[in-house]
Amino acid sequence: MIGSNSRFPSQGRDWPELAEELQQRRQAQGDMTWDSLRNLKASYNGGAEVSKIGWDAYTMFSGDNLIYSSTLYPSLESIGDDVIAMALEMLNAPEGATGTITTGGTESILLAVRTALNWARATRPVPGKAEIILPSNAHASFTKAAELMGITDIRVPIRNYHADVQAMADAVTENTIMIVGSAHAYPFGHVDDITALGSLCEKHNTWLHVDSCVGGFFLPFAVDLGHPVPSFDFSVANVCSMSADLHKYGYTPRGASVMLLRDQAWSQYQGFHFSAWETGVFNTQTISGSRPAGAIAAAWAVMNFLGFDGYRKLVEATLAAKDSMVNALATVDGLELCGTPHGGLIAFRGVDGLDMFAVREGMTANGWQTGVTVDPPGFQMILNAHSGAIVEPFLDEITSVIEQVRSGAIIAASGDISYGV
């Protein structure tokens, strides 16, 4: 043996032994079960049957690679086309629209920014460094995209939890290539005034992207149920592109998202093409080269299993759970709902000096996982169709925790204000 490596076993081990160790590690380190009702941070749970169908379909295609769909796995092209067609229909895209399945919301956003940048270079070059105007609560991936592509991102403070359209208009310069709105924004669950942003983009001949990674597979069904949701999709003139995550309220296994374009002609600005190497032409429409085919097959299976009516029922149950939670927490001294959220994501702030970081830590110690907001300090909850069952226990425990925070029995210690890792 050359050298030594304590991590790489010299001899292989049996699968039952490995499976047992994996399970032991999860238990020993306190992993949360993803579909736990106490997981209010990242559980998009469509139910056990939906999950099984998604994973069964994923497994059927687990060895396939989407980059070879035109040669080795041609069925993947038609499967992916079906998924895109359903998403375009759901979001009121016009004839001639197109889209791409990606590995997640970040990749969808990166592709949208790349497309807008190349579109601007080809059709209306800017004199200086390209700029993106976006509300401060837009997803961090836009800043990641700007950093990778040499773009300046200008984040404009929000107003009443929404994009401040006038302030964004004031920030537009001759270098602006893209304006961003959210439907809904991740921190607080509000839909921006996409119609007004569309008018702003028309005035300045600027690309408009609507980030609907959380709301894309939720809001259309809320609209169908008669809930008041501002216009946010391709029905709004001048919306050029949208991102929507299948693995959130589309209830499909991770990682799957879509990036949609109003005009198929714009896809020429999206892809990567390279031929100056010894193995021929390399073409991709995505940031990733290899892509797991299982995610596309799973999305197709879940969307066809649920159908419009199935999604509608899940959204209806989620909205009912949301109303119950909002009404219950309205009775708690010191908590205030952040605005009037439109989807299944809600956030609460503290009032009267309540230390919300301490409250969140107390709830975490009791086994509840929530998201965090820092401006204003508070916590965030992603609800699903099963969340109605935890309204009463959550209310009881947060009432007790708040009493302990006020008495000084619980103080903020960890300083955890992270979105992810």
C-alpha positions in Angstrom: 0.0 0.0 0.0 1.3 3.5 -0.9 0.8 5.7 2.2 -2.2 5.3 4.4 -5.7 6.6 4.5 -7.9 5.9 7.5 -11.1 6.9 5.5 -10.6 4.5 2.6 -11.1 0.9 3.7 -8.6 -1.6 2.3 -11.5 -4.1 2.0 -15.1 -3.6 1.0 -17.9 -3.9 3.5 -21.3 -5.6 3.2 -24.3 -3.4 2.5 -26.4 -4.3 5.6 -23.5 -3.2 7.8 -23.1 0.1 5.8 -26.9 0.7 5.9 -26.9 0.2 9.7 -24.0 2.6 10.1 -25.6 5.3 8.0 -28.8 5.0 10.1 -26.7 5.2 13.3 -25.0 8.3 12.1 -28.3 10.0 11.4 -29.6 9.1 14.8 -26.4 10.0 16.7 -26.1 13.4 15.0 -29.8 14.2 15.4 -30.8 14.4 11.8 -34.4 15.6 11.3 -36.7 13.4 9.2 -37.3 15.6 6.1 -41.1 15.1 6.2 -41.4 15.6 10.0 -44.3 18.0 10.8 -41.9 19.9 13.0 -39.7 20.6 9.9 -41.0 24.1 9.1 -37.8 25.1 7.3 -37.6 22.8 4.3 -40.4 20.3 4.0 -42.4 20.3 0.8 -44.4 17.2 1.6 -47.0 16.1 -0.8 -47.7 12.9 1.1 -46.2 9.4 1.3 -47.8 8.2 -2.0 -46.5 11.2 -3.9 -43.0 10.7 -2.5 -42.9 7.0 -3.3 -44.0 7.6 -6.9 -41.3 10.3 -7.3 -38.5 8.1 -6.0 -39.7 5.0 -7.9 -39.6 7.0 -11.1 -36.2 8.5 -10.1 -34.8 5.0 -9.6 -36.0 3.8 -13.0 -33.7 6.4 -14.6 -31.0 6.6 -11.9 -28.2 5.5 -14.2 -29.1 7.8 -17.1 -27.5 11.1 -17.9 -29.5 13.9 -19.5 -26.5 15.2 -21.4 -26.8 12.1 -23.7 -30.5 12.4 -24.2 -30.2 12.9 -28.0 -28.1 9.7 -28.5 -28.4 7.2 -25.6 -31.6 8.1 -23.9 -34.0 9.7 -26.4 -37.1 9.1 -24.2 -35.7 11.8 -21.8 -36.2 14.5 -24.4 -39.9 13.8 -24.7 -40.3 13.3 -20.9 -38.5 16.7 -20.3 -40.6 18.4 -23.1 -43.8 17.2 -21.3 -42.6 18.7 -18.0 -41.7 22.0 -19.6 -45.0 22.1 -21.5 -47.0 21.6 -18.3 -45.0 24.3 -16.5 -45.5 26.8 -19.4 -49.2 26.1 -19.5 -49.5 26.5 -15.7 -47.7 29.9 -15.9 -49.7 31.3 -18.8 -46.8 31.3 -21.3 -47.7 32.4 -24.9 -47.2 30.3 -28.0 -43.5 30.1 -28.9 -42.3 30.0 -25.3 -39.7 27.4 -24.1 -37.9 26.2 -21.1 -35.1 24.1 -19.6 -35.1 21.7 -16.6 -32.3 22.5 -14.2 -30.9 21.1 -11.0 -32.4 23.7 -8.8 -33.4 27.3 -8.3 -29.9 28.6 -8.2 -29.1 27.1 -11.6 -32.4 28.5 -13.0 -31.5 31.9 -11.8 -27.9 31.7 -13.1 -29.3 30.7 -16.5 -31.8 33.6 -16.5 -29.0 36.1 -15.7 -26.8 34.6 -18.4 -29.5 34.8 -21.0 -30.4 38.4 -20.2 -26.7 39.4 -20.3 -26.1 37.8 -23.7 -29.4 39.2 -25.0 -28.3 42.7 -24.0 -24.9 42.2 -25.6 -26.6 41.2 -28.8 -29.5 43.6 -28.9 -28.7 46.7 -26.8 -25.1 46.8 -25.6 -24.5 49.0 -22.5 -21.7 51.5 -22.3 -20.4 50.4 -18.9 -20.5 47.4 -16.6 -23.8 45.6 -16.8 -26.2 46.1 -13.9 -29.1 44.2 -12.4 -31.7 46.0 -10.3 -33.5 43.9 -7.7 -35.3 44.2 -4.4 -33.2 43.5 -1.3 -35.3 40.4 -0.5 -34.6 38.8 -3.9 -32.7 35.5 -3.6 -29.0 35.5 -2.9 -28.4 33.5 -6.1 -28.8 36.7 -8.2 -25.8 38.1 -6.4 -23.9 34.8 -6.9 -24.7 35.1 -10.7 -23.6 38.7 -10.8 -20.3 37.9 -9.1 -19.7 35.0 -11.5 -20.5 37.0 -14.6 -18.9 40.3 -13.8 -22.2 42.2 -13.3 -23.1 44.8 -10.7 -26.1 43.9 -8.6 -28.0 46.8 -7.1 -30.2 45.7 -4.3 -32.9 48.3 -3.5 -34.5 48.3 0.0 -38.0 46.8 0.1 -41.1 48.7 1.3 -43.8 47.0 3.4 -42.2 43.6 2.5 -42.6 44.2 -1.3 -40.3 45.5 -4.0 -40.3 49.3 -4.0 -41.0 49.9 -7.7 -40.4 53.7 -7.6 -37.0 53.2 -5.8 -36.1 50.5 -8.3 -37.1 52.9 -11.2 -34.8 55.6 -9.7 -31.9 53.1 -9.6 -32.1 52.3 -13.4 -29.2 53.5 -15.5 -28.1 53.1 -19.0 -26.2 50.0 -17.9 -29.3 48.2 -16.5 -29.8 44.9 -18.3 -32.3 43.1 -16.0 -34.9 43.9 -13.4 -36.0 41.2 -10.9 -39.3 40.6 -9.1 -40.3 37.8 -6.9 -43.5 35.7 -6.7 -43.2 35.2 -4.0 -40.0 36.4 -2.3 -38.4 33.8 0.0 -38.2 35.8 3.3 -41.8 36.8 3.8 -44.0 35.2 1.1 -45.2 38.3 -0.8 -45.7 38.7 -4.5 -44.1 41.9 -5.9 -46.0 44.2 -8.2 -44.9 42.4 -11.4 -47.3 44.5 -13.6 -45.6 47.7 -12.5 -42.1 46.2 -13.0 -43.2 45.1 -16.4 -44.1 48.6 -17.3 -40.8 49.8 -16.0 -38.9 47.3 -18.1 -40.9 48.2 -21.2 -40.0 51.9 -20.7 -36.3 51.0 -20.5 -36.2 48.1 -22.9 -34.9 45.9 -20.0 -35.2 42.2 -19.3 -37.7 41.3 -16.6 -37.2 38.0 -14.6 -39.7 36.7 -12.1 -38.3 34.4 -9.5 -41.0 32.0 -8.6 -38.9 29.3 -7.3 -41.0 28.9 -4.1 -44.4 30.1 -5.5 -44.3 28.8 -9.1 -46.0 25.5 -8.4 -48.3 27.0 -5.7 -49.7 30.4 -6.7 -51.5 29.2 -9.9 -53.6 26.9 -7.9 -54.2 29.5 -5.2 -55.5 31.8 -8.0 -57.8 29.0 -9.2 -59.1 28.6 -5.7 -60.1 32.2 -5.7 -57.4 33.6 -3.4 -56.3 37.1 -4.1 -52.9 36.9 -5.7 -51.4 39.8 -7.8 -50.7 38.9 -11.4 -47.2 37.5 -11.5 -46.6 35.1 -14.5 -46.3 35.3 -18.3 -49.8 36.8 -18.4 -48.1 40.1 -17.5 -46.6 41.8 -20.5 -42.8 42.1 -20.6 -42.1 39.1 -18.3 -39.2 37.6 -20.2 -38.2 34.7 -18.0 -39.3 32.8 -14.9 -37.8 30.3 -12.5 -39.9 27.8 -10.6 -38.7 24.9 -8.5 -40.2 21.4 -9.1 -38.7 20.2 -5.8 -40.5 22.7 -3.7 -44.3 22.9 -4.1 -44.0 20.7 -7.2 -43.3 17.9 -4.7 -40.7 16.2 -6.8 -37.4 14.7 -5.5 -34.4 17.1 -5.5 -33.0 18.5 -7.6 -35.3 19.8 -10.2 -36.3 23.3 -11.3 -37.4 25.0 -14.5 -36.2 28.2 -16.2 -38.8 29.4 -18.7 -38.4 31.9 -21.6 -41.3 33.8 -23.2 -39.6 33.5 -26.6 -37.8 30.4 -27.9 -35.6 32.6 -30.0 -34.0 33.8 -26.8 -32.6 30.4 -26.0 -29.7 31.2 -28.3 -28.5 33.5 -25.5 -28.7 30.8 -22.9 -26.7 27.9 -24.1 -23.0 27.1 -24.1 -21.3 25.9 -27.3 -17.8 24.8 -27.7 -16.0 22.9 -30.5 -12.3 23.7 -30.2 -11.3 20.4 -28.7 -10.6 16.9 -29.8 -13.8 15.2 -29.0 -16.2 17.3 -31.1 -18.9 19.7 -30.4 -20.0 20.3 -26.8 -23.5 21.9 -26.4 -25.4 22.4 -23.2 -28.4 24.6 -22.3 -27.5 24.4 -18.6 -24.7 25.3 -16.3 -24.2 21.6 -15.4 -23.0 19.2 -18.0 -24.1 15.9 -16.6 -27.6 16.0 -15.2 -29.4 13.2 -13.3 -32.2 11.8 -15.5 -34.0 10.5 -12.5 -35.0 14.0 -11.4 -36.7 14.6 -14.8 -38.5 11.3 -14.8 -39.6 11.9 -11.2 -41.0 15.3 -12.1 -42.9 13.9 -15.0 -44.4 11.1 -12.8 -45.4 13.3 -9.9 -47.0 16.0 -12.2 -49.0 13.4 -14.1 -50.0 11.5 -10.9 -51.3 14.6 -9.2 -52.7 16.5 -12.2 -54.1 20.0 -11.8 -56.7 18.8 -9.4 -54.2 17.0 -7.1 -52.0 20.1 -6.9 -55.1 22.2 -6.3 -56.2 20.0 -3.3 -52.7 20.2 -1.8 -52.6 24.0 -2.1 -56.1 24.2 -0.6 -55.1 22.2 2.4 -51.9 24.3 2.8 -53.8 27.5 2.7 -56.2 26.2 5.3 -53.3 25.3 7.5 -51.8 28.8 6.9 -55.0 30.5 8.0 -55.2 28.3 11.1 -51.6 29.1 12.0 -51.9 32.8 11.4 -55.1 33.0 13.4 -53.6 31.0 16.3 -50.4 33.0 16.5 -52.4 36.3 16.3 -53.5 35.5 19.9 -49.9 35.4 21.1 -48.6 38.5 22.8 -45.4 39.7 21.2 -45.8 38.1 17.7 -46.8 40.0 14.6 -47.4 38.5 11.1 -45.1 40.1 8.5 -47.4 41.7 6.1 -50.0 39.7 4.1 -48.2 36.7 2.5 -49.7 35.2 -0.6 -48.4 31.6 -0.5 -47.6 28.8 1.9 -44.6 30.7 3.5 -45.2 33.0 6.4 -43.0 34.9 8.8 -43.5 36.5 12.2 -41.6 39.4 13.8 -41.4 40.3 17.5 -42.9 43.4 19.0 -42.6 45.1 22.4 -38.9 44.2 22.6 -39.4 40.4 22.4 -36.0 38.7 21.5 -37.0 36.6 18.5 -33.6 35.0 18.2 -34.1 33.6 21.7 -37.6 32.5 20.9 -36.4 30.7 17.8 -33.6 29.0 19.8 -36.1 27.9 22.5 -38.4 26.4 19.8 -35.4 24.7 18.2 -34.5 23.1 21.5 -38.0 21.8 21.6 -37.6 20.1 18.3 -39.1 22.7 16.0 -37.1 23.8 12.9 -38.0 27.2 11.4 -36.3 29.6 9.0 -34.9 32.9 10.3 -35.4 36.5 9.3 -33.0 39.2 10.4 -34.6 42.4 9.3 -36.9 42.4 11.1 -35.8 39.7 13.5 -38.2 36.8 13.4 -38.8 33.3 12.2 -40.2 31.9 9.1 -42.4 28.9 8.4 -42.9 26.9 5.2 -46.2 25.1 5.5 -47.6 22.2 3.6 -50.8 20.3 3.3 -50.2 18.4 6.5 -49.3 21.4 8.7 -52.8 21.9 10.1 -52.1 19.1 12.5 -49.3 21.0 14.3 -51.0 24.3 14.8 -52.2 23.6 18.4 -48.9 22.0 19.7 -46.9 24.8 18.0 -49.1 27.5 19.7 -48.8 25.8 23.1 -45.0 25.5 22.9 -44.3 29.0 21.5 -46.5 30.5 24.2 -44.5 28.7 26.8 -41.1 29.6 25.2 -42.1 33.3 25.0 -42.9 33.3 28.7 -39.4 31.8 29.4 -37.7 34.4 27.1 -39.4 37.2 28.9 -38.4 35.8 32.3 -34.8 35.4 31.2 -34.9 31.6 31.4 -34.1 31.4 27.7 -31.5 33.7 26.0 -30.1 33.8 22.5 -26.8 32.0 22.5 -26.0 30.4 19.2 -26.4 33.4 16.9 -27.6 31.0 14.1 -29.0 33.3 11.3 -28.1 31.0 8.4 -30.3 30.1 5.4 -28.4 26.8 4.8 -25.0 25.5 5.7 
